[in-house]
Amino acid sequence: MTRVNICGIEFKNPVIAASGTFGFGREFEEYFPIEKIGGICTKGLTLNKRDGNRGIRIYETPSGIMNSIGLQNPGVRGFIDEELPFLEKKDTVILANLGGSTLDDYLQGIELLNNTSVDFIELNISCPNVKEGGMAFGIKCNTALEVVKETKKVSKKPMIVKLSPNAENIKEMAYTCVEAGADGLSLVNTFNALAIDIYKRRPIFNNITAGLSGPCIKPIALRMVYEVNQVVDVPIIGIGGIMTAEDAIEFIMAGATAIQVGSSNFIKPNISMDIIKGIEEFMEKQGVKSLKEIRGII
Ligand SMILES: Cc1cc2nc3c(=O)[nH]c(=O)nc-3n(C[C@H](O)[C@H](O)[C@H](O)COP(=O)(O)O)c2cc1C
């Protein structure tokens, strides 16, 4: 009864591991059978391998974390050769999160992913930590329009566009991406934020700013999902500070078809299992037969 369908692809439940917080799934096998999760979104891939940023990469804040990983990843080819064979044996939906610094990077990445078993491309136009992450595309509508339109032309996979909460206007951005051909939207990525080491008298992170995530962003992310749901008709995947089944259900009631669990994987690696179980219990107690009944109900 927890099944949801996005672009004709069935998820056994609406819980997806968020990009960059679940690697390629291997490390989590120690904690729970990862095929129990509805879907797995890969670490952000770039055309070429990246070692990521130097210096402090993760920093804890009250009710959240800041990160500046810098898209460390094996590159699209490395993913296809080394990681995908493991993931594709699992009975779960695979979303390949793809970043890029130029349109051409995105197009080449998509061409490579077209011939694989990944179910979706999650187009990352929102990584704040590196130029290559694509956030430059996700702030202004006109640049987002171009990258979504051109990538959609070559993609053989359904394309979910991941929005940045740092966009100038989230509703306009969402509408623009859908007009450009996005089959679905996921939101949000991390918020641009700053932390300072007062004794060293300089920023904690080498890149000065970093991305804030975790429970502290949840109410803002929820408001954004609600607002975006007012202006688009495509499926929405809600992301931001989800730690419990109640959080997940709030996102569904705000309009999300599915949700992603990010930073809370670092607190409890099998937290998704608790969230799935909690959703099932809620549905049973409340007499909800399908999540469709409560989607966007507010
Ligand atoms: C350590 C870390 C690495 C991340 N890496 C990526 C990434 O590679 N691509 C991406 O689209 N989002 C990335 N994100 C953003 C998450 O997928 C998610 O959108 C964000 O953290 C908000 O959700 P949360 O509050 O549940 O963590 C990363 C987040 C964290 C904390």
The ligand as an ORCA input file, in Angstrom:
! r2SCAN-3c Opt
* xyz 0 1
  C      27.443     15.309      2.763
  C      26.433     15.671      1.743
  C      26.722     15.470      0.387
  C      25.776     15.804     -0.585
  N      26.057     15.567     -1.898
  C      25.108     15.845     -2.846
  C      25.352     15.552     -4.228
  O      26.397     15.025     -4.595
  N      24.383     15.862     -5.126
  C      23.175     16.418     -4.736
  O      22.304     16.680     -5.594
  N      22.919     16.679     -3.432
  C      23.855     16.408     -2.499
  N      23.582     16.659     -1.171
  C      22.270     17.245     -0.807
  C      21.283     16.176     -0.323
  O      21.022     15.215     -1.304
  C      19.963     16.848      0.124
  O      19.374     17.493     -0.993
  C      20.157     17.875      1.223
  O      21.141     17.452      2.141
  C      18.873     18.176      1.992
  O      18.349     17.015      2.591
  P      18.631     16.601      4.137
  O      18.297     17.806      4.959
  O      17.743     15.424      4.385
  O      20.077     16.251      4.224
  C      24.523     16.348     -0.194
  C      24.245     16.536      1.176
  C      25.169     16.206      2.134
  C      24.827     16.418      3.586
*
